[in-house]
Every structure is written in C-alpha cells, then in structure tokens.
C-alpha cells in the first residue's frame, strides 16, 4: 500500500441552514461549511480533488479564505503544475475554479457531465455550463482507478454522477466524500442512532441512492473525510499525525 497524504485547501466558507447537510435534523440551526480543494501529496502526478468556488457564485452568505493559487504556493506548486483534477461532481461550487487548470485532465463521471449539460429544471440552478468550457475531460463510468493508490468510487444520490475519492495512506484507505456532508452525517448523536448510525445527506437527487452511497463509502475506507467539514480548515494534512483512526470514522 502506498503512503499518500491529503492536504486540505480551504477556499471559502458559507453560512447555510444545517438541514441542508443533515436531512431535516437541526432545523432552525445555521452552520458554517467550508468549500475545499484537496491536494493529494505523493503520487507522481499532481492531483487535485475539486477546485473550490469563487465566493460570488454562491447563493448564501459566503467569505473567501484564500485563493487556490495562494494555497498551492504552500505546497511549492502553481496551477500549471496540476496534472489531474478529480471533480467529485460538477455543481458550480466544486468546479468554479476549473479555469485555473487548463492543462490538467479532469476525470469526471460520464453521467455527471451529461446531466450537467442538460439538467432537470428542478436541479438546473446548481449547474453552470460556462464553468465546463475549455476543460479537458476524461469520462469514466463507475468505480475506476486514476493512478496507483488513488481510485474513485461511484457514490450517486446527491447528483446522478457523484464520485468519492479513495486514497491509500499509512493508516488505511482515506475516502473524500463526493456528496456534500459534515462529520455529523457519520457521527450522529446517540439520540439519532439508527440501524446504520448515519444521517442521510440533506441535498439529494435521489435520497435512497444517497443513503446507500454513504454506506458504500463507509464500507470501502478506514478514514472518512466529509466534504464540507469545518474541522479541516486549519488542518495541514490528513491523516492527522497525532490522531489514531479506527475502521469506522475516527478516534479523537
């Protein structure tokens, strides 16, 4: 097994109703989610997961944390050094900075791209085809290997073509969720424990498919990285060196 690490790149933060993450739990609460890009450190190719989003595109109160170009400098990189971008999906908040990487290959699920180009009216406001122009796409269909130690897992439900990203690390398989969630989706309070001890995501194209995809990802990895969890805003790398992990989520 390879020993890669994931470097969180916090791009912006957004104030949203909590139930958009936790499917009607937390009604009336507001939380701050973080929009990330993720750099996978270790492979021969320079790989990003998601590109983040220009804050002015968002429909909720949003604040920029750092431009991607600035964050890449922390790793000794510039946008032209990125070889591969893996969009978890192509809603505008995950592909909004795609234009910074014109030389990269974007590995996207074919179902996601096709839906984005002609979305159902109920979901159309999440997509902007202008953000997909002039990008070099490589279409994939289902679970796929990208490079040694980095794979995608087809986890639809939030959109028709969601993919989560599995990364081999020294502490097991790390899974970046493709669907939008926070830690509580996988760590529900005791009062909300169910048969599977998860809370379904709050924004979905298909709620049953989304739920099953959460279980599929949980079974596939040792470390779950929820896509919008605020905890990683000030984390330098995952796995976090001082933390030990178990086979479910994590031990604090």
N, C-alpha and C positions, 0 to 999 in steps of 0.2 A: 504494500500500500504506500502511495506517495504521501508526502508531508507538506501539503499546501496550507496557506492561511488566507483568510478573507479580511480585507481592510475596508471597514465601513467609510463611506464618503457622504457625510450629511450635507445635503444641498439646500434644504429649506424645511420649515416647519409650518404646520397648518392646524388651525383650530377647527375641530369638527364635532358634531354630536357623537357621543360614544357608541350609540346603537348602530352607526354605520360600520363599525368593526365587529360588534358583539350581538348582532341579530336580536334586537329588542331588549336585551339586557342593558341596564344602565340608562334607561330612558330619562331624559332631562339633564344628563351629565354632559359636560364638554371636556374633551381631551385634546392634547396636542400630539398629533402624529408627525413623524419625521419622514421626509422624502429623501431616499438614498440612491446613490450609485454604489456598486460594490466592486472593488478591485481584487481579483484572485491572484495572490502572490505565490509564485513557484513554478508554474508551467513555463515552457519555452516561449509560448505565445503570451502576449499581454492581453488579458481578458477582463472585460467589464461585464457586470450584470446590471442591466438597466442604465439609463443615462441621467435620471433625475428630470426635473422640470423647471422651466422658467416660472417663477412665482406669479407673474402677472397673468398666467394662463389659468390659474386655479380660481375656483368659484367660492372659496371660503377665505376668511382672514388668514393671510399667509405672509411669512417673513423669510427672506433669503438668509442662509447661514454662510455659504461660501460657494463661489463659482467652481465648476468642475475643474477648470484649468488651474486654479489655485490649489485645489486639493491634490491634483495629480502631481504637482511640484513636490509635495511632501514625500512622494514615492520616487522622485527623480525622473518623472515622466512628463510628457506633453501629449496633447490629444493625438497628434500624428503617430505616436508610438503604439497606439492601441491597435491590435491586430483583429480582435474578435469582440463583438458586443452580443450578449445574450439578453434580449428583452424578455422579461417574464411574460409580458403582454404589451400591446401597443396602444393602450389608452394614453392620452396626452401627457399624463403625469409620470409616465415611465419611459417615454420616447422623446420627450420635449427637447433634450439636448443632443439628439441624434446627429444633427448637422455638424457637430464638432468633430465627428469621426468619419469623414468621407472616404478614408482609405480602409476602414475596417469592414469585415464581413459580419453582417447581422444574421444570427441564427434564430429564426422565428418559426413557430408552428404554422404550417400552411393554412390550417383552419382559422387561426387568429388573423392572419393577413387578409384572407378572403372576406372574413366578417367585417374587418375594419374598413375595407374598401367599399362595402355595401351593407352597413349595419342596419339592423332593425330600428325603426324610428324610436322605439322605447329606450334604446341604448345609444342612439346616434350622438348624443351630446358628450359622450365620453371620448369620442374619436375625432381626429383632425387629419385628414389625408395629406394635407400640406406638410405635416411633420414626417411623412414617409418618403417624400420626394428626394431623389438623388442619393438614396441609401442603397448599398449593395446587399441584397437579401439572399440568404441561402435557406430554402424552405425545407423543413423537416416534418415528419409525420409520426407523432408518438414519442415514446421513450427513445433517447438517442445518446450516443457518445459524441462529445465535442472534441476533446483531446484526452490523452491518458490522465485519469484522475478527475476529470470533470465531465459530468453527464447531465442531461436534462430528463426530468420525469414529467410526463403529461398529467396535469392536475386541473382539468377544466372545472367550470362551475361559476367562478367569478366572471369569466368570459368564456366563450366557446373554445379558446385556444391557449389557455394558461399553461405555462411550463414552470416548474420549480427546478432549482439547480442544485445538484449534488456534488460536493467537493470532498475529496479524500484528505483527511488531516491526521495528525499524530494521535488524536483522541477519537477517531472514528469518522463516520460519514456525516458531514455537515450539510444540512439542507436549508437553502434560502427559499422561503415560501414564495411561490409565484403569485398566489392570491393575497389580497390585502388583509392583513390581520395584525394583532398585537399579541403580546405574551399571554394575556388572559384567555385568548381563544384556546390555548393548550394548557393553561394552568387555571381553570375555573375555581372560584371559591367553593369551599366544601358544600355550601348550601345549594350550589348549582351543579353538583356532580350528577352525572347521568351514567348510563351503561358504558359509554365510551370516554367519559370525562373530557369532553371538548365542548366549546361553544361554537356553533356554526358562524361563519363569517356573515357580516351584515349587508354586504352588497353582492348580489349574485344574479347571474343569468339563469341558473338552474340550482335551487337550494339543495336538492338531494345529491346532485352531482358534486356540488361544492363540499358537502359534508363527507361524502365518500372519498373525495380527493384529499381532504385533511387527514383521514385515516391512512390512506395510501402513502402519503408523505411521512407521517409519523412512523409507520412500519418500516420505511426504507432508510431511515437515518438515525444517528445517535445524538446529534445536536440539531435542534430546530432554531432557525433564525427567522423570527416573524418579520415580515417585510417592512412594517412601519413602526416597530417597537422603538420607543424613545430612548431606551437604555443604551443603545449602541451609538448615540450621538457623540459621546465622548470616549468611546472605546477605540483603542488603536488597532487591535487585531482580534480575530476570532479563529480558533479557540482562545479564550481569555486565559493568559498564563497561570494566574493564581486560582483558577476555578477548576474543580473536577466535575466531570459530567457522567451521567448515567445513561441507560439506554432509552429513557423516556424523554425528558426535556432537559433539565439541568439541575444541578445541586448548587444552591447559592452559598 
